[in-house]
Amino acid sequence: MQLVALLLSAAIIVPGCKSGPGKDEVVPLPALGQDQRVPRGVYAVVRRADVPLDEPTDRVWAIINEEVVPPLTHGAWRGNGLRVGILRRDQLDAFALAMPTPVAYGESFISQSAHPIPILETAQLRSDLRLQIDLTQPPRPRAVETIAGGKSSRLRLLARIETDKQGQHTLVLTPQHYVPSPLTLIPRDPLEKELDGRVYSELSIGLKLGTDQVAVVDLYWPWPAAQIESDKPATPDETGARQAQPSPARSTAKPALAPADPGDPAAPPRHLASSDQLDIMPPDMSSSDAADDSADKPAPPPLPSTFGSTLFTSTRIRQPVRTVLLISIPSPEPQQINP
């Protein structure tokens, strides 16, 4: 339930991500700093939850409304490994119950501005990375571009807030391949520099958010229904029946990268390079504890090599994770904390 508390708590600045809890610990709420303030005017609170990569979020998305996105844009985002929808605040309890336990979290905010702000980005892309992004806009012919790593480039998700005359706020999300431009003698605005590289305006999404709604952004990586069902917590009757049966062979499968098409030069990030390189056991667990926890655990399907899988996956405390973003826009004139 800590996710509900995080969503409803006051917007405060928490730099970076914090280490997650132990096996039986509860994620603590961030403490209010003495000099921390929330911004005036219109702003968005961006909350980030990093959950284990080998646990599905499909049951979470059964609660979220994805129909707020136009069908063509919805399909384009999914084709690039991205997923977005809106959650009502009265659904937060159900959301928290379906959500995997986070191993790390973070919180920040963005103020209303004409310039988009990065709310999620990768580390510097390796020079040998080659990744395709599909920008097709039916009924136009298929349009695919190749993203090349190196040159201090990164993948980003940009966000900005638009407000109409009626006071309705729209959250605009746009993927970006950031590549810093060469230094010149011409002065440049810092915000202008943030848009260096390729901003994929073809994939921009506008979500109208009320104060009782939360935008959810995640990696699109669907799991087979049978695996999701087997991942549900067992009822007392089911637990007794399992104990009466011989123990099945324990699953040691790890998230694996889907094989690339023949001739495709795409090279995934290091933590997605192969299933052998993924260590899903937390560092504070013994091998016997890990074996007990992995019993009857479904094997993850192959992880596709997409824009989304590169942007929304990383490693926290030596554990591969996927990031889920929760974005809300509170009332326009918040009260300052400890002015």
C-alpha positions in Angstrom: 0.0 0.0 0.0 3.0 2.3 0.1 2.4 3.2 -3.5 -0.9 4.7 -2.6 0.7 6.8 0.1 3.4 7.9 -2.3 0.8 8.9 -4.9 -1.2 10.9 -2.4 1.7 12.5 -0.4 2.8 16.1 -0.9 5.1 16.8 -3.9 8.7 17.0 -2.6 12.1 16.9 -4.2 13.9 13.6 -3.8 17.1 13.5 -5.9 17.7 10.3 -7.7 16.4 6.9 -6.6 16.6 5.4 -3.1 17.6 1.9 -2.3 14.7 -0.5 -1.8 13.6 -2.4 1.3 14.8 -5.8 2.4 12.8 -8.9 2.0 10.2 -8.2 4.7 10.6 -4.5 5.1 8.2 -1.7 4.1 9.3 1.1 1.8 9.4 4.2 4.0 7.9 7.5 2.8 10.4 10.2 1.9 11.0 12.6 4.8 10.3 16.3 4.3 13.4 18.4 4.2 13.8 21.7 6.1 14.3 23.7 2.9 12.3 21.8 0.4 9.4 23.5 -1.3 6.8 22.6 -3.9 6.6 25.0 -6.9 3.9 27.6 -7.3 1.5 27.6 -10.2 0.8 24.5 -12.3 3.2 21.6 -11.9 3.2 17.8 -12.3 4.5 15.3 -9.7 6.5 12.5 -11.3 6.8 9.4 -9.1 9.0 6.5 -10.2 8.7 2.9 -9.0 11.4 0.4 -10.0 10.0 -3.2 -9.8 11.7 -6.5 -10.5 12.1 -7.2 -14.2 11.0 -10.8 -13.8 7.6 -9.9 -12.4 4.7 -9.0 -14.8 2.6 -5.8 -14.6 -0.2 -7.1 -16.9 -2.7 -7.3 -14.0 -1.9 -3.7 -13.2 -2.8 -2.7 -16.7 -6.1 -4.4 -16.5 -7.1 -1.6 -14.1 -5.7 1.3 -16.2 -7.7 3.0 -19.0 -5.6 2.9 -22.2 -8.5 4.0 -24.4 -7.7 7.7 -23.6 -5.0 7.4 -26.3 -6.0 7.5 -30.0 -5.9 4.0 -31.5 -3.2 4.8 -34.1 -0.9 6.4 -31.5 -1.7 3.6 -29.0 -0.5 1.1 -31.6 2.6 3.1 -32.4 3.6 3.3 -28.8 3.1 -0.4 -28.3 5.1 -1.2 -31.4 8.0 0.7 -29.8 7.6 -1.0 -26.4 5.8 1.8 -24.7 2.5 1.8 -22.7 0.5 4.7 -21.3 -2.9 5.1 -19.7 -4.9 6.9 -16.9 -5.8 5.7 -13.5 -8.5 7.2 -11.2 -7.6 7.9 -7.6 -10.4 5.7 -6.4 -8.6 2.8 -8.2 -5.3 3.3 -6.3 -6.0 0.6 -3.7 -6.6 -2.0 -6.5 -3.5 -0.7 -8.3 -1.3 -1.1 -5.2 -2.5 -4.6 -4.7 -1.7 -5.7 -8.2 1.6 -3.9 -8.4 4.9 -5.8 -7.7 6.7 -4.6 -4.6 9.2 -1.8 -5.7 12.9 -2.2 -5.0 13.6 1.5 -5.5 11.6 4.7 -5.9 12.0 8.4 -6.6 10.0 11.6 -6.8 10.4 14.9 -8.6 8.3 17.5 -10.3 8.1 19.6 -13.4 6.7 23.1 -13.6 4.6 24.3 -16.5 6.8 25.5 -19.4 6.8 25.9 -23.1 9.9 23.6 -23.2 9.6 19.8 -22.6 11.6 18.4 -19.7 13.2 14.9 -19.5 11.5 12.8 -16.8 13.2 9.5 -17.6 16.5 8.8 -19.4 19.0 6.0 -19.9 22.7 6.1 -19.1 24.9 6.9 -22.0 24.2 4.5 -24.9 27.1 2.2 -25.9 28.7 3.0 -29.2 27.7 -0.4 -30.7 24.0 0.1 -30.0 21.7 0.0 -33.0 18.0 0.2 -32.3 15.1 0.6 -34.6 12.1 2.9 -33.9 8.9 2.7 -35.9 7.4 6.1 -36.9 4.8 4.8 -39.3 1.7 6.9 -39.5 -1.1 5.0 -41.4 -2.1 5.3 -44.2 1.4 6.5 -45.1 4.1 4.0 -46.0 6.1 2.3 -43.2 8.8 4.6 -41.7 11.5 3.2 -39.6 14.6 5.0 -38.3 17.7 3.5 -36.7 19.0 4.8 -33.4 22.8 4.7 -33.1 24.6 4.9 -29.7 27.8 6.6 -28.8 28.5 10.4 -28.9 27.2 10.8 -25.4 23.7 10.0 -26.6 20.8 8.8 -24.4 17.1 7.8 -24.8 14.7 10.1 -23.0 11.0 10.6 -22.3 10.1 14.3 -22.4 7.1 15.9 -20.7 5.4 19.3 -20.6 2.1 20.7 -19.4 -0.4 22.6 -21.5 -3.3 24.5 -20.0 -6.3 25.7 -22.0 -8.6 28.7 -21.3 -11.0 26.5 -19.3 -8.1 25.5 -17.0 -7.9 21.9 -18.3 -4.4 20.5 -18.0 -2.8 18.3 -20.7 0.3 16.2 -20.1 2.3 15.9 -23.3 4.7 13.0 -23.5 7.3 12.7 -26.3 10.2 10.1 -26.8 13.6 11.6 -27.6 17.0 10.3 -28.7 19.3 12.9 -27.2 22.6 13.6 -28.9 24.4 16.8 -27.8 25.3 19.1 -30.6 29.0 20.2 -31.1 30.2 23.2 -29.1 29.9 26.5 -30.9 30.7 30.1 -30.2 27.0 31.0 -30.5 25.3 31.2 -27.1 22.5 28.7 -26.6 19.7 28.5 -24.1 20.2 25.6 -21.7 16.6 24.4 -22.4 17.3 24.6 -26.1 20.3 22.2 -25.6 18.0 19.7 -23.9 16.3 19.2 -27.3 19.5 18.3 -29.2 19.3 15.1 -31.2 16.0 13.7 -32.5 12.7 14.5 -30.8 10.1 12.1 -32.0 7.1 14.4 -32.3 5.4 11.8 -34.5 4.9 9.8 -31.2 3.7 12.6 -29.0 0.8 11.8 -26.7 -1.5 14.4 -25.0 -3.3 13.2 -21.8 -5.9 15.4 -20.2 -5.5 15.0 -16.5 -7.9 16.1 -13.8 -6.8 16.4 -10.1 -8.3 13.0 -9.5 -6.4 11.2 -12.2 -2.9 9.7 -12.5 -1.0 9.0 -15.8 0.8 5.7 -15.8 3.7 5.1 -18.2 5.4 1.7 -18.5 7.3 -0.8 -20.7 5.0 -2.7 -23.0 6.0 -6.3 -22.5 3.0 -8.6 -22.4 3.2 -11.9 -20.6 1.2 -15.1 -21.7 -2.0 -15.4 -19.7 -1.0 -18.8 -18.3 2.1 -17.3 -16.7 0.2 -14.4 -15.2 -2.3 -16.7 -13.7 0.4 -18.9 -12.1 2.0 -15.8 -10.6 -1.1 -14.9 -8.6 -0.8 -15.5 -4.8 -2.0 -18.9 -3.8 -5.1 -19.2 -1.6 -4.9 -21.3 1.6 -6.6 -24.3 -0.1 -4.2 -24.1 -3.0 -1.2 -23.8 -0.7 -2.3 -27.0 1.1 -2.8 -28.9 -2.1 0.7 -27.9 -3.3 2.3 -29.1 -0.1 0.7 -32.5 -0.5 2.1 -32.9 -4.0 5.8 -33.7 -4.8 7.8 -30.5 -5.3 8.1 -29.7 -9.0 11.4 -28.8 -10.7 12.3 -25.3 -9.7 12.3 -22.7 -12.5 15.7 -21.1 -13.1 14.7 -19.2 -16.2 15.6 -15.5 -16.5 14.4 -12.7 -18.7 15.9 -13.3 -22.2 16.2 -11.0 -25.1 14.2 -11.9 -28.2 16.5 -12.9 -31.1 17.1 -10.1 -33.6 16.0 -10.4 -37.2 18.7 -11.7 -39.5 20.9 -8.9 -40.6 19.6 -6.5 -37.9 22.6 -4.7 -36.4 20.7 -3.8 -33.2 22.7 -4.4 -30.1 20.8 -4.2 -26.8 22.1 -2.6 -23.6 24.4 -4.7 -21.4 21.7 -5.7 -18.9 19.6 -7.0 -21.8 22.5 -8.7 -23.7 21.6 -12.2 -22.7 19.7 -14.2 -20.1 23.0 -15.5 -18.7 24.0 -12.0 -17.6 20.8 -11.3 -15.7 21.0 -11.9 -11.9 17.5 -11.8 -10.5 18.6 -12.8 -6.9 18.7 -9.8 -4.5 22.2 -9.5 -2.9 20.9 -10.1 0.7 19.4 -13.5 -0.1 21.1 -16.8 0.1 20.9 -19.3 -2.8 18.5 -21.5 -0.8 16.2 -18.5 -0.1 16.3 -17.6 -3.8 15.4 -21.2 -4.7 12.4 -21.2 -2.3 11.1 -17.9 -3.7 11.5 -19.1 -7.3 9.5 -22.3 -6.8 6.5 -22.3 -9.2 7.5 -18.9 -10.5 6.6 -18.4 -14.2 9.5 -18.0 -16.6 9.5 -14.5 -18.2 8.9 -14.4 -22.0 11.6 -13.0 -24.2 12.2 -9.3 -23.7 12.0 -7.5 -27.1 14.7 -5.1 -28.2 12.7 -1.8 -28.5 12.9 1.8 -27.5 10.8 1.1 -24.5 12.8 -1.9 -23.3 16.0 0.2 -23.4 14.4 3.2 -21.7 12.4 1.5 -19.0 14.8 -1.1 -17.8 17.9 -0.7 -15.7 19.7 -2.2 -12.7 19.1 -1.3 -9.0 21.1 -2.9 -6.2 22.4 -5.4 -8.7 18.9 -6.4 -9.7 17.4 -5.9 -13.2 14.3 -3.7 -12.9 11.6 -2.1 -15.0 10.5 1.5 -14.2 6.8 2.5 -13.9 6.1 6.2 -13.9 3.1 7.7 -12.1 2.4 11.4 -13.0 -0.3 13.6 -11.5 -1.1 17.3 -11.7 -2.3 18.7 -8.3 -4.3 21.9 -7.8 -2.7 25.0 -9.5 -1.8 26.9 -6.3 -0.1 24.5 -3.8 1.0 25.8 -0.4 4.7 26.0 0.2 6.3 23.8 2.8 8.5 25.5 5.4 8.8 28.8 3.5 
